[in-house]
C-alpha cells in the first residue's frame, strides 16, 4: 500500500475538491464532487454532530447517488453552504431527476469555529456563497492545512487544518481520505512534536518524526475546549464499486483512523463523523482491505492537515512550538 501520485483523495479518479475561505471570517468550506453522481454513506460516532441530508445516505433510502459532499465551518450556520453548492450544481444541470426538475443531492457536515477570533459580526450568512465558490474551485489539486473548512479549526493544543491522504492497494484499487480537524483531543503526544498517527506515516508526509522515546501509555487527557466547540469531519473514498451498505461499513472502519490520530476522539462533545464515497469505476474490491486502508488513510490525513497548518505558520522543516490559541491571527 503506497500513496497515490498526489497523496490526496483526488487520486481516486473522477473526484475533485474545492476550497473557499475568508481570512477575516476565519472560516471556510470544502466541497468534494465528481464527474458524475457517486454513491455515498455516512457513520456518526461523535456525540454532537451537525449534518444536512445524511438520512438520505442510509442503505434503505431511495436516493442511490449524490452530486457532492461538503465540509464546513460555521457551526449550524455552515449548513447553508449546501444551498450554495446546490445552486452551483443546478446551473450545471446536475441533480436527481424528478419529472422535468432536477434536485442536486448535497449532504454535508459542519464543525464549530465561531470562537476562534474571526470576524463573525455578519448580517447575511456567508456560507452559501462560500459553498458555491468551493464547488466552482473544485479540482484535482487543492490546498491543505489552513484552507477551506480547516481554515479556522483548532485542536486541544494546536491549530487544526484540512488534511488528505491516499493509498493504492496491491490490486490497483485506490482509497483516499479528506478531513477537517477541529478536535477536542490532541493530534500530538503531549506538548511535543510527535504525532499519535506516526505508526501509520508513509515516508515523511508529516515530518517523519516517529513516536517519542517515552510513550505516555498512562496519559489522562483534559478537555481543553468547552462542550460544543469541537468536531472532526471526514470523507473516505474509493474507486471500488460499493453499494451504500458496504460504504457504511467502510465509514465505520475508517473511524479507527480518527482514534489512531486524535486522543481522545469520539467524545460526547465532538461531532465526529465519516462519509464514505465510491465512484464505482472498478469492479470488486475487498471490503476487509478497503476498511483497513480507509482507517490508515484517515489517520495520515489528520496528521497531514495539522502538519501543513504548522508549516504555513512556522515556515520551517520541523514542527514549530505549540501555538497559542488566543485568537491572534498567525496565518
Secondary structure, 3 states (H helix, E strand, C coil): CECCCCCCHHHCCCEEEEEEEECCCCEEEEEEEEEEEEEEEEEECCCCCCEECHHHHCCCCCCCCEEEEEEECCHHHHHHHHHHHHHHHHHCCCCEEECCEEECCEEEEECCCCCCCCCCCCCCCCHHHHHHHHHHCCECCCCCECCHHHCCCECCCCECEEEEEEEECCCCCEEEEEEEECCCCECECCCCCCEHHHHHCCCCCCCCCCCCCCCCCCCCCCCCCCCCCCCCEEEEEEEECCCHHHHHHHHHHHHHHHHHHCECCCCCCCCCEEEEEEEEEECCCCHHHHHHHHHHHHHHHHHHHHHHHHHHHHCCCCCCCCCCCCCCCCC
